[in-house]
Amino acid sequence: MSRKNQFYVKKMTSGGVLLALGVVLPQIMHLGGSNMGRVCLPMHLGVLLGGLLLGTLYGGLLGALTPLVSAVLTGMPVMHKLPFMIIELMSYGIIAGLLSNKKINIYIKLISAQIAGRIVYGLALLFGAKILGISVFPVTSILTGIVTGLPGIIIQLIFAPVLVIYLNNALHFDNKLIQENV
């Protein structure tokens, strides 16, 4: 198998594992009726890792597919939240992917992706409120989501950099190759 083919197989396999992680982790967090998924943001971790490790295309695809696959297989997220989560998580994956090849601190990459995702989420809620007539207060929803998800944001800031460094070394990903071969 050529080096390029090995690279694509590694990316696809890694993407599949991260997708599975994004479906399984929320289930673990909700065991026994717990609401820890809203607090720990387990679905976000796989998407952010996907963007940082695999680039923009895979990050965006993981952001769209993870909540969709999870909703189909597990019923979570619920259907009225699904479009907004898809938009938010796609934003995380795309922004993390765009920043993956930049020579900036990984914490800046993560925080930038988290902020951009929340802004896009807020715009989607605003669109839903104004155009579709959904009764939601975007600013309140965003602030509540940030406060509720603060432990998850901290978890992401602790574990994502370590996992990105470890997986980059273990899988021999080269971010330059990732961006050139998306």
Contacts in CASP RR format, 6 or more apart in sequence:
PFRMAT RR
TARGET T0000
AUTHOR 0000-0000-0000
METHOD contacts of the structure
MODEL  1
MSRKNQFYVKKMTSGGVLLALGVVLPQIMHLGGSNMGRVCLPMHLGVLLG
GLLLGTLYGGLLGALTPLVSAVLTGMPVMHKLPFMIIELMSYGIIAGLLS
NKKINIYIKLISAQIAGRIVYGLALLFGAKILGISVFPVTSILTGIVTGL
PGIIIQLIFAPVLVIYLNNALHFDNKLIQENV
1 9 0 8 1.000
4 181 0 8 1.000
7 177 0 8 1.000
7 181 0 8 1.000
8 181 0 8 1.000
10 171 0 8 1.000
10 173 0 8 1.000
11 54 0 8 1.000
11 58 0 8 1.000
11 178 0 8 1.000
14 50 0 8 1.000
14 53 0 8 1.000
14 54 0 8 1.000
14 167 0 8 1.000
14 171 0 8 1.000
15 50 0 8 1.000
15 54 0 8 1.000
15 58 0 8 1.000
15 62 0 8 1.000
18 46 0 8 1.000
18 47 0 8 1.000
18 49 0 8 1.000
18 50 0 8 1.000
18 53 0 8 1.000
18 54 0 8 1.000
18 62 0 8 1.000
18 66 0 8 1.000
19 62 0 8 1.000
19 65 0 8 1.000
19 66 0 8 1.000
19 69 0 8 1.000
21 45 0 8 1.000
21 46 0 8 1.000
21 49 0 8 1.000
22 42 0 8 1.000
22 43 0 8 1.000
22 45 0 8 1.000
22 46 0 8 1.000
22 47 0 8 1.000
22 66 0 8 1.000
22 70 0 8 1.000
23 43 0 8 1.000
23 66 0 8 1.000
23 69 0 8 1.000
23 70 0 8 1.000
23 73 0 8 1.000
23 74 0 8 1.000
25 42 0 8 1.000
25 43 0 8 1.000
25 45 0 8 1.000
25 46 0 8 1.000
26 37 0 8 1.000
26 42 0 8 1.000
26 43 0 8 1.000
26 70 0 8 1.000
26 74 0 8 1.000
26 76 0 8 1.000
27 74 0 8 1.000
27 76 0 8 1.000
28 42 0 8 1.000
29 36 0 8 1.000
29 37 0 8 1.000
29 39 0 8 1.000
29 40 0 8 1.000
29 42 0 8 1.000
30 36 0 8 1.000
30 37 0 8 1.000
30 76 0 8 1.000
37 43 0 8 1.000
38 145 0 8 1.000
38 148 0 8 1.000
38 149 0 8 1.000
39 148 0 8 1.000
39 149 0 8 1.000
39 151 0 8 1.000
39 152 0 8 1.000
40 149 0 8 1.000
40 151 0 8 1.000
40 152 0 8 1.000
40 155 0 8 1.000
41 149 0 8 1.000
41 152 0 8 1.000
41 153 0 8 1.000
41 155 0 8 1.000
41 156 0 8 1.000
43 66 0 8 1.000
43 67 0 8 1.000
43 70 0 8 1.000
43 85 0 8 1.000
43 89 0 8 1.000
44 89 0 8 1.000
44 92 0 8 1.000
44 152 0 8 1.000
44 156 0 8 1.000
45 155 0 8 1.000
45 156 0 8 1.000
45 159 0 8 1.000
45 160 0 8 1.000
46 62 0 8 1.000
46 66 0 8 1.000
47 59 0 8 1.000
47 60 0 8 1.000
47 62 0 8 1.000
47 63 0 8 1.000
47 66 0 8 1.000
47 89 0 8 1.000
47 92 0 8 1.000
47 93 0 8 1.000
47 96 0 8 1.000
48 92 0 8 1.000
48 93 0 8 1.000
48 96 0 8 1.000
48 110 0 8 1.000
48 113 0 8 1.000
48 114 0 8 1.000
48 156 0 8 1.000
48 160 0 8 1.000
49 160 0 8 1.000
49 163 0 8 1.000
49 164 0 8 1.000
49 167 0 8 1.000
50 58 0 8 1.000
50 59 0 8 1.000
50 62 0 8 1.000
50 93 0 8 1.000
50 96 0 8 1.000
50 97 0 8 1.000
51 58 0 8 1.000
51 59 0 8 1.000
51 60 0 8 1.000
51 62 0 8 1.000
51 92 0 8 1.000
51 93 0 8 1.000
51 94 0 8 1.000
51 96 0 8 1.000
51 97 0 8 1.000
51 100 0 8 1.000
52 96 0 8 1.000
52 97 0 8 1.000
52 99 0 8 1.000
52 100 0 8 1.000
52 106 0 8 1.000
52 109 0 8 1.000
52 110 0 8 1.000
52 160 0 8 1.000
52 164 0 8 1.000
53 100 0 8 1.000
53 164 0 8 1.000
53 167 0 8 1.000
53 168 0 8 1.000
53 171 0 8 1.000
53 173 0 8 1.000
53 178 0 8 1.000
54 62 0 8 1.000
54 97 0 8 1.000
54 173 0 8 1.000
54 178 0 8 1.000
55 96 0 8 1.000
55 97 0 8 1.000
55 98 0 8 1.000
55 100 0 8 1.000
55 101 0 8 1.000
55 175 0 8 1.000
55 178 0 8 1.000
55 179 0 8 1.000
55 182 0 8 1.000
56 93 0 8 1.000
56 94 0 8 1.000
56 97 0 8 1.000
56 98 0 8 1.000
56 100 0 8 1.000
56 179 0 8 1.000
56 182 0 8 1.000
57 182 0 8 1.000
58 182 0 8 1.000
59 92 0 8 1.000
59 93 0 8 1.000
59 94 0 8 1.000
59 96 0 8 1.000
59 97 0 8 1.000
60 89 0 8 1.000
60 90 0 8 1.000
60 93 0 8 1.000
60 94 0 8 1.000
60 97 0 8 1.000
62 89 0 8 1.000
62 93 0 8 1.000
63 86 0 8 1.000
63 89 0 8 1.000
63 90 0 8 1.000
63 92 0 8 1.000
63 93 0 8 1.000
64 86 0 8 1.000
64 89 0 8 1.000
64 90 0 8 1.000
66 89 0 8 1.000
67 77 0 8 1.000
67 82 0 8 1.000
67 85 0 8 1.000
67 86 0 8 1.000
67 89 0 8 1.000
68 82 0 8 1.000
68 86 0 8 1.000
70 76 0 8 1.000
70 77 0 8 1.000
71 77 0 8 1.000
71 78 0 8 1.000
71 79 0 8 1.000
71 82 0 8 1.000
77 85 0 8 1.000
83 124 0 8 1.000
84 121 0 8 1.000
84 124 0 8 1.000
84 125 0 8 1.000
87 120 0 8 1.000
87 121 0 8 1.000
87 124 0 8 1.000
88 117 0 8 1.000
88 118 0 8 1.000
88 120 0 8 1.000
88 121 0 8 1.000
88 124 0 8 1.000
91 113 0 8 1.000
91 116 0 8 1.000
91 117 0 8 1.000
91 119 0 8 1.000
91 120 0 8 1.000
91 121 0 8 1.000
92 113 0 8 1.000
92 114 0 8 1.000
92 116 0 8 1.000
92 117 0 8 1.000
93 113 0 8 1.000
95 112 0 8 1.000
95 113 0 8 1.000
95 116 0 8 1.000
95 117 0 8 1.000
96 109 0 8 1.000
96 110 0 8 1.000
96 113 0 8 1.000
97 113 0 8 1.000
99 108 0 8 1.000
99 109 0 8 1.000
99 112 0 8 1.000
99 113 0 8 1.000
100 109 0 8 1.000
100 175 0 8 1.000
100 178 0 8 1.000
100 179 0 8 1.000
101 175 0 8 1.000
101 176 0 8 1.000
101 178 0 8 1.000
101 179 0 8 1.000
102 109 0 8 1.000
106 160 0 8 1.000
106 161 0 8 1.000
106 164 0 8 1.000
106 165 0 8 1.000
107 157 0 8 1.000
107 161 0 8 1.000
110 156 0 8 1.000
110 157 0 8 1.000
110 160 0 8 1.000
110 161 0 8 1.000
111 157 0 8 1.000
114 153 0 8 1.000
114 156 0 8 1.000
118 142 0 8 1.000
118 146 0 8 1.000
121 142 0 8 1.000
122 138 0 8 1.000
122 141 0 8 1.000
122 142 0 8 1.000
123 138 0 8 1.000
125 134 0 8 1.000
125 136 0 8 1.000
125 138 0 8 1.000
125 141 0 8 1.000
125 142 0 8 1.000
126 138 0 8 1.000
128 134 0 8 1.000
128 136 0 8 1.000
129 135 0 8 1.000
129 136 0 8 1.000
129 137 0 8 1.000
129 138 0 8 1.000
146 153 0 8 1.000
167 173 0 8 1.000
168 175 0 8 1.000
END
